Amino acid sequence: MIPLAEKIRPQSIDDMVGQEHLIGQNKPLRRIIEKGQIPNMIFYGVSGTGKTTLANIIAKKSSMQIYHINATTSSLSDIKEVISQSDTLLGCNGILLYIDEIQYFNKKQQQSLLEYIENGKITLIASTTENPYFAIFNAILSRCTVFEFKQITPKEVEKSLVRAIDFLEKDMCTKILYTSDVLEYISKNCGGDVRKSLNALEMCVLSGEIYPDRVEVTLDIAKEFTQKSSMRYDKDGDNHYDILSAFQKSIRGSDVNASLHYLARLIEAKDIQSICRRLLVTASEDVGLAYPLAICIVKSCVDSALQLGFPEARIPLAQAVILLATSPKSNACETAIDLALKDVQSQNCGDIPRNLQNCHLDSDEVQLKGQNYLYPHDYPNHYVEQQYMPDNLVGKVYYSFGNTKFERSAKTYWDNIINN
């Protein structure tokens, strides 16, 4: 049985939904396609956004012979087989090689394409769901133009569903009755994936209430057959890191509601390890000395969550997120240690001052005998001025007191001691 998504795959740009930034009127990719001079391209974006459909439309528009291979199941011999067709009648108008999920090809497989891309024997269109600047080797990237496909909005998905219903009514020779909330529910719960939404619609129609002159699709049927896929998540993919990035940035930005939203996504994906790790680093990186106790509380919440497991773990994790998002913020700790590391990594810092070295016997050539270390606890306020930095770094400042309540209090304390 041919899936509905394949039966009604768009045959022209105007039939496609979404990607207006690429194929809308007078947009760059549309102009390229209409001129018929197709360059080597990489289509980057999540699944179900029209990458394969557009490649087929391009091949048809340009009269090139298209070959479609999937990098997850193909080998070097499959590439060579396609290339061998370039000198046959099938390749007289040029060959368009569409490689799906090219990131799964190793370096040797990708580099085997270079010669034929450069001499024009093949035109490459490769698709990937991963960031091409990390997943594809530079030699291929430098010869291709990257186009990013954005996720399809629910409203755009609805347009595809309406078109599909028109097709099904003609194909089944019957009327399909539905309410607007059916299409709205399917479009919102298929994660912007047109293919999934069409598959869900097909199942709804096939299982709908059948009458002599119509098929009725209710909201209950839509809820039953629509896949729970409104959230995209892949622990090895870009979306994983996008969610984690948004999670920490929302906490850093003190937006407690956005922080809880991204926490909910991570909880739904059952990714407790990533949540805990990100909470622990945020406690020091973004709250730090503004509220030093935050890391202790977060560590307790994390330990509780790991011991409880889901679903109960969501509660201490939410407690930690709300605490961090609503706490005052300071990145003074991170800034200070990064400045210190920069000096250590980039220059000769010099020897440790003699007064700080471990006690050991002075050799004959040492002119200044003895360690001469001043023990701070022997002095008022447990403080005495002496050199701690290596000679090359004397006067260097890494940490500057922030404007948070705790740091202002600490600065006042040390100002009083040092100046008295």
Secondary structure, DSSP 4 states (H G I P E B T S, - for coil): ---HHHHT--SSGGG--S-HHHHSTT-HHHHHHHHT----EEEES-TTSSHHHHHHHHHHHHTPEEEEEETTT--HHHHHHHHHGGGSGGGTT-EEEEEETGGGS-HHHHHTTHHHHHTTSEEEEEEESS-HHHHS-HHHHTTSEEEEPPPPPHHHHHHHHHHHHHHHHHHHTSEEEE-HHHHHHHHHTTTT-HHHHHHHHHHHHHTSEEETTEEEE-HHHHHHHS-S-SS---TTSHHHHHHHHHHHHHHHTT-HHHHHHHHHHHHHTT-HHHHHHHHHHHIIIIIGGGSTTHHHHHHHHHHHHHHH-TTTTHHHHHHHHHHHHHS----HHHHHHHHHHHHHHHS---PPPGGGSPP-PPPTT-SS-S-----GGGSGGG------S-GGGTT-------SSHHHHHHHHHHHHHHH-
